Amino acid sequence: MAAKSLSQACDALSSKLSKPVSMVYNPLNYAWEVHNHYLTKYGELGAKTILLGMNPGPWGMGQTGVPFGDVDKTISYLGLQGEVKQPPRLHKKRPVIGLDSTRNEVSGTRLWSIIEEMFGSAELSHQKLFVVNHCPLLMFDDNGKNLTPDKLSGTAAKDLLSLCDQHLRDVVEILDAKKVIGVGAYAEKQAKKALIGIDIEIERIPHPSPASPFSNRNGGADWRDAVRNTLSDL
């Protein structure tokens, strides 16, 4: 399975990542049951479009193992379940509570909500699209600050991103995908780099992060309109 192979390869590199990375969580390990439930439940419904995220958020995939996996949406919309264990090393500021977490991930709430609004049930939406993160690792500095892949440097970081590029190519092949839509500029950039020479359409939607002024503008209405404009022809 492509996800398990990626997880194992990332584990071999994670300890070699240089500062500012201090601690690494791999949700494909400790939340594998939920992630695998997502793959097996929705991975063969015919989706030809990949929605590509960057890497896990602490309160999304970091808790559930599902890309943009806000706990409420993971349970109520996606209908997923499974045991969520603990990373080998845990930062005191970054607990893993799993599916019992009561904290929402805004990005995940926004993304899965508009998917539900546009396409209906999770079974119907996954006939159109499948959500994947480019990098599966959640990374923190000494103070527990979340580090995104664009903040990495060094040889191990380059090797990590190369692994993630190959995984994206594998997923495109497995799904016979015709389009990749980056959730944010970074994901679009990585898709264009990873998929050079492959006949596939690449677009992007604005990232739903609460740190993005655009995603918050007009109560989120401008962001939702932008997403609808891109996803309406799926």
C-alpha atoms as a printed R data frame, in Angstrom:
    type eleno elety resid chain resno       x      y       z
1   ATOM     1    CA   MET     A     1   0.000  0.000   0.000
2   ATOM     2    CA   ALA     A     2   1.391  3.381  -1.049
3   ATOM     3    CA   ALA     A     3   0.540  5.164   2.215
4   ATOM     4    CA   LYS     A     4   2.228  2.543   4.376
5   ATOM     5    CA   SER     A     5   5.348  2.582   2.203
6   ATOM     6    CA   LEU     A     6   5.478  6.380   2.443
7   ATOM     7    CA   SER     A     7   5.073  6.211   6.207
8   ATOM     8    CA   GLN     A     8   7.960  3.800   6.615
9   ATOM     9    CA   ALA     A     9  10.243  5.796   4.333
10  ATOM    10    CA   CYS     A    10   9.423  9.037   6.179
11  ATOM    11    CA   ASP     A    11  10.159  7.391   9.514
12  ATOM    12    CA   ALA     A    12  13.649  6.565   8.302
13  ATOM    13    CA   LEU     A    13  14.282 10.228   7.480
14  ATOM    14    CA   SER     A    14  12.463 12.064  10.247
15  ATOM    15    CA   SER     A    15  15.253 11.784  12.814
16  ATOM    16    CA   LYS     A    16  17.690 13.296  10.306
17  ATOM    17    CA   LEU     A    17  15.751 16.523   9.775
18  ATOM    18    CA   SER     A    18  17.765 19.543  10.878
19  ATOM    19    CA   LYS     A    19  16.774 22.505  13.022
20  ATOM    20    CA   PRO     A    20  14.371 24.113  13.531
21  ATOM    21    CA   VAL     A    21  12.699 20.686  13.541
22  ATOM    22    CA   SER     A    22  12.847 19.303  17.065
23  ATOM    23    CA   MET     A    23  10.068 16.704  17.124
24  ATOM    24    CA   VAL     A    24   8.157 14.796  14.451
25  ATOM    25    CA   TYR     A    25   4.785 13.038  14.617
26  ATOM    26    CA   ASN     A    26   3.737 10.543  11.958
27  ATOM    27    CA   PRO     A    27  -0.075 10.162  11.964
28  ATOM    28    CA   LEU     A    28   0.207  7.410   9.361
29  ATOM    29    CA   ASN     A    29   1.628  5.349  12.209
30  ATOM    30    CA   TYR     A    30  -0.224  6.216  15.394
31  ATOM    31    CA   ALA     A    31  -3.548  6.986  13.649
32  ATOM    32    CA   TRP     A    32  -3.179  4.328  10.966
33  ATOM    33    CA   GLU     A    33  -6.517  2.649  11.727
34  ATOM    34    CA   VAL     A    34  -8.489  5.799  10.961
35  ATOM    35    CA   HIS     A    35  -6.353  6.683   7.934
36  ATOM    36    CA   ASN     A    36  -6.713  3.187   6.546
37  ATOM    37    CA   HIS     A    37 -10.467  3.364   7.101
38  ATOM    38    CA   TYR     A    38 -10.496  6.520   4.941
39  ATOM    39    CA   LEU     A    39  -8.474  4.812   2.205
40  ATOM    40    CA   THR     A    40 -10.549  1.643   2.112
41  ATOM    41    CA   LYS     A    41 -13.928  3.376   2.441
42  ATOM    42    CA   TYR     A    42 -13.400  6.135  -0.114
43  ATOM    43    CA   GLY     A    43 -10.355  5.297  -2.219
44  ATOM    44    CA   GLU     A    44 -12.140  3.186  -4.826
45  ATOM    45    CA   LEU     A    45 -15.255  5.222  -5.571
46  ATOM    46    CA   GLY     A    46 -13.967  6.603  -8.858
47  ATOM    47    CA   ALA     A    47 -12.574 10.020  -7.935
48  ATOM    48    CA   LYS     A    48 -10.434 11.526 -10.706
49  ATOM    49    CA   THR     A    49  -9.537 14.752  -8.900
50  ATOM    50    CA   ILE     A    50  -7.050 14.968  -6.040
51  ATOM    51    CA   LEU     A    51  -7.344 17.784  -3.510
52  ATOM    52    CA   LEU     A    52  -3.763 18.168  -2.317
53  ATOM    53    CA   GLY     A    53  -2.913 19.634   1.076
54  ATOM    54    CA   MET     A    54   0.514 20.496   2.445
55  ATOM    55    CA   ASN     A    55   0.973 18.484   5.662
56  ATOM    56    CA   PRO     A    56  -1.018 17.661   8.809
57  ATOM    57    CA   GLY     A    57  -2.332 20.264  11.200
58  ATOM    58    CA   PRO     A    58  -2.028 19.617  14.947
59  ATOM    59    CA   TRP     A    59  -5.815 19.535  15.458
60  ATOM    60    CA   GLY     A    60  -6.728 17.918  12.162
61  ATOM    61    CA   MET     A    61  -4.758 15.025  10.714
62  ATOM    62    CA   GLY     A    62  -2.550 15.197  13.793
63  ATOM    63    CA   GLN     A    63  -5.519 13.888  15.792
64  ATOM    64    CA   THR     A    64  -7.345 11.760  13.238
65  ATOM    65    CA   GLY     A    65  -4.880 10.586  10.590
66  ATOM    66    CA   VAL     A    66  -7.132 12.060   7.871
67  ATOM    67    CA   PRO     A    67  -6.065 14.988   5.659
68  ATOM    68    CA   PHE     A    68  -7.806 18.156   6.897
69  ATOM    69    CA   GLY     A    69  -9.303 15.768   9.423
70  ATOM    70    CA   ASP     A    70 -11.252 18.001  11.753
71  ATOM    71    CA   VAL     A    71 -12.516 15.553  14.403
72  ATOM    72    CA   ASP     A    72 -16.183 16.444  14.043
73  ATOM    73    CA   LYS     A    73 -16.119 16.111  10.247
74  ATOM    74    CA   THR     A    74 -14.064 12.917  10.435
75  ATOM    75    CA   ILE     A    75 -16.744 11.303  12.589
76  ATOM    76    CA   SER     A    76 -20.007 12.926  11.479
77  ATOM    77    CA   TYR     A    77 -19.418 13.451   7.755
78  ATOM    78    CA   LEU     A    78 -16.822 10.843   6.819
79  ATOM    79    CA   GLY     A    79 -18.110  8.287   9.312
80  ATOM    80    CA   LEU     A    80 -14.618  7.087  10.189
81  ATOM    81    CA   GLN     A    81 -13.458  5.284  13.279
82  ATOM    82    CA   GLY     A    82 -10.422  3.493  14.671
83  ATOM    83    CA   GLU     A    83  -7.878  3.576  17.452
84  ATOM    84    CA   VAL     A    84  -5.537  6.553  17.666
85  ATOM    85    CA   LYS     A    85  -2.407  5.717  19.624
86  ATOM    86    CA   GLN     A    86   0.420  8.014  20.740
87  ATOM    87    CA   PRO     A    87   3.595  9.116  18.931
88  ATOM    88    CA   PRO     A    88   6.808  7.644  20.401
89  ATOM    89    CA   ARG     A    89   7.796 11.120  21.646
90  ATOM    90    CA   LEU     A    90   5.198 13.644  22.685
91  ATOM    91    CA   HIS     A    91   5.712 17.391  23.011
92  ATOM    92    CA   LYS     A    92   4.063 18.673  26.184
93  ATOM    93    CA   LYS     A    93   2.364 21.452  24.221
94  ATOM    94    CA   ARG     A    94   1.130 19.148  21.476
95  ATOM    95    CA   PRO     A    95  -1.072 16.396  22.901
96  ATOM    96    CA   VAL     A    96  -2.648 13.692  20.771
97  ATOM    97    CA   ILE     A    97  -6.188 13.124  21.990
98  ATOM    98    CA   GLY     A    98  -7.498 11.396  18.895
99  ATOM    99    CA   LEU     A    99 -11.189 11.111  18.048
100 ATOM   100    CA   ASP     A   100 -12.113 12.181  21.584
101 ATOM   101    CA   SER     A   101 -10.711 15.654  20.955
102 ATOM   102    CA   THR     A   102 -13.279 18.439  21.337
103 ATOM   103    CA   ARG     A   103 -11.181 21.016  19.507
104 ATOM   104    CA   ASN     A   104 -11.965 21.762  15.869
105 ATOM   105    CA   GLU     A   105  -9.490 22.399  13.083
106 ATOM   106    CA   VAL     A   106 -10.836 25.439  11.239
107 ATOM   107    CA   SER     A   107  -9.199 24.525   7.932
108 ATOM   108    CA   GLY     A   108 -10.711 21.062   8.010
109 ATOM   109    CA   THR     A   109 -14.118 22.302   9.093
110 ATOM   110    CA   ARG     A   110 -14.179 24.765   6.217
111 ATOM   111    CA   LEU     A   111 -12.915 22.351   3.556
112 ATOM   112    CA   TRP     A   112 -15.128 19.374   4.379
113 ATOM   113    CA   SER     A   113 -18.143 21.645   4.929
114 ATOM   114    CA   ILE     A   114 -17.990 23.102   1.437
115 ATOM   115    CA   ILE     A   115 -17.357 19.648  -0.033
116 ATOM   116    CA   GLU     A   116 -20.519 18.434   1.700
117 ATOM   117    CA   GLU     A   117 -22.443 21.520   0.584
118 ATOM   118    CA   MET     A   118 -21.436 21.068  -3.048
119 ATOM   119    CA   PHE     A   119 -21.475 17.310  -3.491
120 ATOM   120    CA   GLY     A   120 -23.653 15.869  -0.735
121 ATOM   121    CA   SER     A   121 -22.756 12.727   1.164
122 ATOM   122    CA   ALA     A   122 -19.176 11.598   1.615
123 ATOM   123    CA   GLU     A   123 -19.869  8.656  -0.679
124 ATOM   124    CA   LEU     A   124 -21.047 10.985  -3.436
125 ATOM   125    CA   SER     A   125 -18.259 13.527  -2.975
126 ATOM   126    CA   HIS     A   126 -15.599 10.828  -3.180
127 ATOM   127    CA   GLN     A   127 -16.884  9.798  -6.564
128 ATOM   128    CA   LYS     A   128 -15.510 13.194  -7.618
129 ATOM   129    CA   LEU     A   129 -12.515 13.931  -5.399
130 ATOM   130    CA   PHE     A   130 -10.046 12.405  -2.978
131 ATOM   131    CA   VAL     A   131  -8.098 14.371  -0.365
132 ATOM   132    CA   VAL     A   132  -4.374 13.756   0.110
133 ATOM   133    CA   ASN     A   133  -1.584 15.570   1.946
134 ATOM   134    CA   HIS     A   134   1.723 15.965   0.119
135 ATOM   135    CA   CYS     A   135   3.753 15.340   3.300
136 ATOM   136    CA   PRO     A   136   2.345 13.106   6.061
137 ATOM   137    CA   LEU     A   137   4.543 14.419   8.875
138 ATOM   138    CA   LEU     A   138   3.638 16.875  11.603
139 ATOM   139    CA   MET     A   139   6.747 18.787  12.707
140 ATOM   140    CA   PHE     A   140   7.463 21.082  15.652
141 ATOM   141    CA   ASP     A   141  10.290 23.262  16.875
142 ATOM   142    CA   ASP     A   142  11.536 23.263  20.478
143 ATOM   143    CA   ASN     A   143   8.608 25.425  21.586
144 ATOM   144    CA   GLY     A   144   5.992 23.275  19.901
145 ATOM   145    CA   LYS     A   145   5.427 25.643  16.989
146 ATOM   146    CA   ASN     A   146   4.006 23.874  13.966
147 ATOM   147    CA   LEU     A   147   6.493 23.783  11.069
148 ATOM   148    CA   THR     A   148   5.290 23.456   7.509
149 ATOM   149    CA   PRO     A   149   7.453 21.772   4.832
150 ATOM   150    CA   ASP     A   150   8.391 25.099   3.245
151 ATOM   151    CA   LYS     A   151  10.306 25.901   6.451
152 ATOM   152    CA   LEU     A   152  12.615 22.870   6.115
153 ATOM   153    CA   SER     A   153  16.193 22.882   4.888
154 ATOM   154    CA   GLY     A   154  19.055 20.443   4.452
155 ATOM   155    CA   THR     A   155  19.656 17.169   2.645
156 ATOM   156    CA   ALA     A   156  17.180 15.129   4.685
157 ATOM   157    CA   ALA     A   157  14.447 17.673   3.947
158 ATOM   158    CA   LYS     A   158  15.119 17.409   0.211
159 ATOM   159    CA   ASP     A   159  15.009 13.626   0.456
160 ATOM   160    CA   LEU     A   160  11.738 13.824   2.397
161 ATOM   161    CA   LEU     A   161  10.090 16.006  -0.205
162 ATOM   162    CA   SER     A   162  11.324 13.715  -2.956
163 ATOM   163    CA   LEU     A   163   9.593 10.803  -1.216
164 ATOM   164    CA   CYS     A   164   6.421 12.845  -0.980
165 ATOM   165    CA   ASP     A   165   6.632 13.774  -4.668
166 ATOM   166    CA   GLN     A   166   6.909 10.097  -5.574
167 ATOM   167    CA   HIS     A   167   3.922  9.246  -3.383
168 ATOM   168    CA   LEU     A   168   1.845 11.863  -5.188
169 ATOM   169    CA   ARG     A   169   2.831 10.327  -8.519
170 ATOM   170    CA   ASP     A   170   1.831  6.924  -7.143
171 ATOM   171    CA   VAL     A   171  -1.566  8.210  -6.026
172 ATOM   172    CA   VAL     A   172  -2.166  9.835  -9.413
173 ATOM   173    CA   GLU     A   173  -1.425  6.507 -11.070
174 ATOM   174    CA   ILE     A   174  -3.548  4.475  -8.644
175 ATOM   175    CA   LEU     A   175  -6.583  6.735  -9.071
176 ATOM   176    CA   ASP     A   176  -5.907  7.415 -12.759
177 ATOM   177    CA   ALA     A   177  -6.409 11.029 -11.722
178 ATOM   178    CA   LYS     A   178  -6.997 13.690 -14.351
179 ATOM   179    CA   LYS     A   179  -6.657 16.759 -12.136
180 ATOM   180    CA   VAL     A   180  -4.814 17.858  -9.007
181 ATOM   181    CA   ILE     A   181  -6.084 20.878  -7.116
182 ATOM   182    CA   GLY     A   182  -3.624 22.286  -4.616
183 ATOM   183    CA   VAL     A   183  -5.166 23.609  -1.427
184 ATOM   184    CA   GLY     A   184  -3.025 26.725  -1.303
185 ATOM   185    CA   ALA     A   185  -0.071 27.957  -3.337
186 ATOM   186    CA   TYR     A   186   2.510 25.626  -1.781
187 ATOM   187    CA   ALA     A   187   0.558 22.478  -2.633
188 ATOM   188    CA   GLU     A   188   0.020 23.687  -6.197
189 ATOM   189    CA   LYS     A   189   3.747 24.383  -6.533
190 ATOM   190    CA   GLN     A   190   4.686 20.918  -5.246
191 ATOM   191    CA   ALA     A   191   2.196 19.263  -7.581
192 ATOM   192    CA   LYS     A   192   3.650 21.071 -10.578
193 ATOM   193    CA   LYS     A   193   7.148 20.001  -9.560
194 ATOM   194    CA   ALA     A   194   6.243 16.397  -8.799
195 ATOM   195    CA   LEU     A   195   4.109 15.839 -11.894
196 ATOM   196    CA   ILE     A   196   6.360 17.267 -14.585
197 ATOM   197    CA   GLY     A   197   5.935 15.207 -17.741
198 ATOM   198    CA   ILE     A   198   2.582 13.760 -16.660
199 ATOM   199    CA   ASP     A   199  -0.507 14.717 -18.640
200 ATOM   200    CA   ILE     A   200  -2.633 16.105 -15.839
201 ATOM   201    CA   GLU     A   201  -4.411 19.371 -15.096
202 ATOM   202    CA   ILE     A   202  -3.161 21.296 -12.052
203 ATOM   203    CA   GLU     A   203  -5.078 24.104 -10.367
204 ATOM   204    CA   ARG     A   204  -5.438 25.534  -6.888
205 ATOM   205    CA   ILE     A   205  -7.985 26.818  -4.439
206 ATOM   206    CA   PRO     A   206  -7.136 29.289  -1.664
207 ATOM   207    CA   HIS     A   207  -6.109 27.687   1.596
208 ATOM   208    CA   PRO     A   208  -8.864 27.749   4.238
209 ATOM   209    CA   SER     A   209  -6.487 28.546   7.100
210 ATOM   210    CA   PRO     A   210  -7.779 31.036   9.674
211 ATOM   211    CA   ALA     A   211  -4.360 32.703   9.332
212 ATOM   212    CA   SER     A   212  -5.236 33.672   5.757
213 ATOM   213    CA   PRO     A   213  -6.890 37.108   5.454
214 ATOM   214    CA   PHE     A   214  -8.635 36.019   2.252
215 ATOM   215    CA   SER     A   215 -10.213 32.929   3.806
216 ATOM   216    CA   ASN     A   216 -11.652 35.092   6.592
217 ATOM   217    CA   ARG     A   217 -12.863 37.955   4.414
218 ATOM   218    CA   ASN     A   218 -16.599 38.641   4.459
219 ATOM   219    CA   GLY     A   219 -17.060 35.885   6.998
220 ATOM   220    CA   GLY     A   220 -15.458 33.376   4.661
221 ATOM   221    CA   ALA     A   221 -17.882 34.093   1.808
222 ATOM   222    CA   ASP     A   222 -15.144 35.128  -0.627
223 ATOM   223    CA   TRP     A   223 -13.203 31.928   0.070
224 ATOM   224    CA   ARG     A   224 -16.288 29.781  -0.421
225 ATOM   225    CA   ASP     A   225 -17.087 31.505  -3.701
226 ATOM   226    CA   ALA     A   226 -13.536 30.926  -4.954
227 ATOM   227    CA   VAL     A   227 -13.718 27.239  -4.058
228 ATOM   228    CA   ARG     A   228 -17.114 26.823  -5.700
229 ATOM   229    CA   ASN     A   229 -15.819 28.403  -8.893
230 ATOM   230    CA   THR     A   230 -12.981 25.872  -9.085
231 ATOM   231    CA   LEU     A   231 -14.835 22.748  -7.964
232 ATOM   232    CA   SER     A   232 -18.134 23.379  -9.737
233 ATOM   233    CA   ASP     A   233 -17.071 21.623 -12.941
234 ATOM   234    CA   LEU     A   234 -15.966 18.358 -11.306
